[in-house]
Amino acid sequence: MKKVTLYSSLKNDYEEFVPIQDGKVSFYVCGPTVYNDPHIGNFRPVIVFDAWRRLFIRLGYDVTFVSNYTDVDDKIINRAKELGIPERRLTDEIIEKFRNLTNEVGSLQPDITPKPTEYMDKIISYVDDLVNNGSAYKADGDVYFRVASVPTYGELSGNTPERLISGARIEVNSQKESPIDFALWKKTEEGIKWETPFGEGRPGWHTECCVMISSIFRDTNGYIDIHGGGFDLKFPHHENEIAQSKAHNHNGLAKYWLHNGFINIDNEKMSKSLGNVILAKDVIAQYGGMPLRIMMLSTHYRAPLTFTKATIMEAQKTYQKIATAMKQVSLTLQLADIKIEGEPLPAEGEFFDELCNDLNTPNAIAILLSELKTLNTILRSRPINYEALLLSYRKVLDYLDTLGIKVDLPSLSEDDKSLYRQYNEAKAAKDFERSDEIRGELIKRGLF
């Protein structure tokens, strides 16, 4: 298979991708906590890691792609109380919205979408195992992970125990052995909770992902090829996942760790404290899902992405340019009775070279637009070189599909083709009244 290079946050360097199991890719991406309408920051990983997934599929790998929905959290409890509805109703509603928006931005739905509430018995057992092997300890109904039990703690983020302790505040009446130990289980008196050997409560966030990964990828003892998420999850979430996996499964959870950059709104980091959070549904309603996807992919996934009205409108223009050209060529080929379908093109050339180089989507999009220009040139030439037109068209289709950019293309029936011929004959005869009439019908069918 074609060589893929990625930038692993664990090594802070580029590495050649070598799967744990030949021909397979196990992929886990941290999903949203489902308590409110998702914002555009939630959708950068949805789009970025879908592009990674599509690339691996296009290269011939068998990909298992997992992304969770966190449906147990203080934010969920508080939001459900505020709305006066059950937590389960809130999480189900937000999950449905998230799935619909995922479709809108052209991302494939994950193969598996685990939720902590579905894995609670395994989570409780996992925490109990850590207590029994000395990596965790009980403290008045809570359970904490003993960070000192993992000598390599800090390898992902650089936040070693020494650095963390030197900067830690003294906690009054803390039950923790060390200020840097983190919660695996929390005693609680409100919201959803479970009975356990260590008391009534609910799990810590970091443990949930570890358990779901271990449960789903049992054949590799919970050790997967790629773990992805936003840069903000690198510490403490992903660091703490690694620590637990080393203590429980004796592995580092993932071979490669990928992190996407933040989103800035008009050059300021998007955050609730600044009041500049933009909801994904609002952007999609105003500009469309595909323009949002193009805007996201026009910046390298590891770099900060700046969202402005100008950048999303530029992406909207780019998408319109792509959609218009592809529709015109599709119609031209079908009217010439040329079969569009064929064997898949080989994943070769500069476009795939760029994607295989740490998913360089900005350069890949530039190559796509260059090929689109070639396509338009062939379309305008007379006589049309249909062989060249078909090849260029299929290249662009392949590029679009690999990037997940969807274009609605017409499929002409014999009646549609007949109507087009009548339209061209009326134009040639300068029967403009008749041609306008036929043109109106074609527009109604979405074919003009």
PyMOL commands that set and color helices and strands:
alter all, ss='L'
color gray80, all
select helices_A, chain A and resi 40-58+74-83+87-104+116-132+147-149+161-166+205-216+218-220+231-248+280-287+289-297+309-335+350-355+361-380+386-403+414-428+432-444
alter helices_A, ss='H'
color red, helices_A
select strands_A, chain A and resi 5-8+13-16+24-29+62-67+136-139+142-145+182-187+201-203+224-230+254-260+263-265+268-269+305-307
alter strands_A, ss='S'
color yellow, strands_A
deselect
rebuild
show_as cartoon
